[in-house]
Each structure stands twice: as structure tokens, then as C-alpha cells.
Amino acid sequence: MEPELLRTLLMNVASTSRLAVELFLMLQSDSEESSDDEIDSADAPDTKLLVAVTDVLSTVERRLWARETSTEWWDHIVMQVWDDEQWLQNFRMRKATFMGLCAELAPTLQRKDTRLRAALSLEKRVAIAVWKLATPDSYRSVANQFGVGKSTVGIVVMQVCRAINRILFRRTVTLGNVQDIVDGFAQMGFPNCGGAIDGTHIPILAPPHLASEYINRKGYFSMVLQALVDHRGRFTDIYTGWPGKVHDARIFRNSGLFRKLQAGTFFPDRKITVGDVEMPIVILGDPAYPLMPWLMKPYTGKLDRSKDRFNYRLSRCRMTVECAFGRLKGRWRSLYGKLDVGESSIPAIITACCILHNICEGKGETFSDEWTSEVQR
């Protein structure tokens, strides 16, 4: 290889790597020495250049292939110094809950080191994703916090969210013990109730295609999350992906939940007799939903005393779903800002946040009222 050609090649690489700059200077120095000594052999400059390349590459290992980062903050401060309160404030869960989540995701997310670079640890990968979901921070801010590249954050967030959905969805977003749910709503004043349903809008950036379909009635771009919750505010069924312009009733009629309720397969066949009417397990919705034998909605118009009492009890129980949405967005603040990913990836992020919400609620993780205040501000 011609020495001049090799110098040109290295000069091009030098613009993107400190290694290449060091390498180029060493080669230039070697070439000048060769010229001063008036080496007779035509192959000598080539030989010295290639030897220099080999020497530098053998001592520097992988700096050309991976960004040098500091792991001090994560390895020694977060993992060793932070107490449960600091974990809760920043990751929305205690360290024990976080480590349990990592153990669940390990089969899918564990990576091995390669000759070119050391893999991010499983815990760090999950932490990057949870931090991004729990804060309104930009990808660049999260990247600087964890000492990784901005593009790495985007890749890791989607990998972790998809792993959460694939491994934990069916186990976490589930009906559970129906009798406990029915008893819970009965104590709140409504008999034979199996859940409360509603929809909420998740703000998003304007999609590049059919953007007008995503403008909701409040005038911003959004994607709808429909959810059914139990008496404790845990999600028992979720359905997301529809543009914000679409009415809640239409989304509901197109959901798998509607088909199961219509077929009588979502709840067990447990009817109670009220007067001379057999009443199946029902869900509760607001006036936007259709009145069905298995879906109760409030009366409208002029109300007598009995109808007003009915509406009060229904509203009291239906508040559980609104409170659940408030806690969901309070914990995972990325849902309250504009999700800055493509619309095809948004449902995976929303679903992962719902799963993490159920995990935190099930583990008894403290919910701070300050989080709700931050969202409202």
C-alpha cells in the first residue's frame, strides 16, 4: 500500500476518533524518520507504517469501536449508596422490586461481551428504560446521566418495553380473583361489579401521516388508552393504539374486551337476583359508553331520588379508573409529555407503563402526591 494513500485514509478516520488522530501522528512521525534516514528499500515505509498501526491497535483495544464512558455514578452511587427512598423517587420502585424485575427480564435482555465492546449490564439496561419512562427527560439527558450514546437510549428503551410486554403482560394485566373484585366494589356501594372502564389520552408528537386523525377534542395530538380496572385501581384489561380523534364508544366496540363481554366469556357466570331480574357481573362506564346488560352507565336528564342514588354509587366506583390513570401518569411521566417515538412504537411504551403500574401497585410501592402535582404543573 502506498504510504500517501494510507495517510489519506487515516486522515478521514481522524475526524471521528481520537485514536485515529494518535495513529496518524505516529505514522507521520515514522514516515519522516524514514525520509531523514534515506532508507533505500522501497518497501520500508510501508513496513514501518503497518507496524505502527499494529502497535497502536494492540494497546488501545476497543476505543475505536465504543464510546468511552464513566460508570462511576451507576456502579458506585446508585447501586451501592442510594437507599429505598432515592430509588423510589427516581425509579418509582424500591431496589428490591427493581432487581426482581431484572430477574424476570434476564432471559430476554441479557447480553454477552464481544471482542469489540463490553455489553451493558442487564440492570443498567433496565434502569435506562425505567428512568426514561419515569421522567420527562430527553434522550440526550438520559444518555448523559448513564454515560451512553443517545441512540443507545432509544434502542434500549424499546428493547426493554417489548421484553416487559412479552414476558409480563399476561401474568400482570389479568382479572385475578373475580370474587375479591366483586366484594371490593360491593363495599363501595355497587353490587356484582367486575370493573370500571374509561379511556385517557396520551399526548404524542404530530405523526408524519394522517396527523389530523390524532387531534383529540381538546386540540392536541394523542393516542387513546382504554382500560378496565379493579376496585384497587389495577389494570385488568388494556387496549391502546387508536388515534385521539376516535370516540371512546367506537374504540370499545372494536376491542377484544367488548367481544368477550358480549360472548359472556370475560367474567365467570355469576348472576345475582335483584327483585325479579337476574343481573350478571357488570362493568361501569361514563355516558360515552353504550348501555348493555353487562355495562352500566349513569342516568342523564332530570333525576328522581332513586336515580340520583344510583348515579352517585356508580360514580363513586367509576372513580377508581380515573384515579388509576392519574397514578399511571404520575409514576410514568413520559406519558404526560409528548412521547417522542414513532406512532408504531407508542403502544408498546404505553402497555409497558401499565404493566409497571400493576407491578408497583402489587408490591405496595409508595405513591407520592408530589408526583401528581408535578404532572399537573
Buried (B, 14 or more C-beta within 10 A) or exposed (E): EEBEEBBEEBEEBBEEBEBBBBBBEBBBEBBEEBEEEEBEEEEEBBEBBEEBBEEBBEEEEBBBEBEEBEBEEBEEEBBEEBEBEBBBBBBBBBBEBBBBBBEBBBEBBEEEEEEEEEEBBBBBBBBBBBBBBBBBBBBEBBBBBBBBBEEBBBEBBBBBBBBBBEBBBEEBBEBBEBEEBBEBBBEBBBEBBBBBBBBBBBBBBEBEEEEEEBBBEEEBBBBBBBBBBBBBBBBBBBBBBBBBBBEBBEBBEBBEBBEEBBEEEBBEEEEEEEEEEEBBBBBBBBEBBEEBEBBBBBBEEEEEEEBEEBBEBBBBBBBBBBEBBBBBBBBBBBBBBBBEBEBEBBBBBBBBBBBBBBBBBEEEBEBEEEBBEEBEE
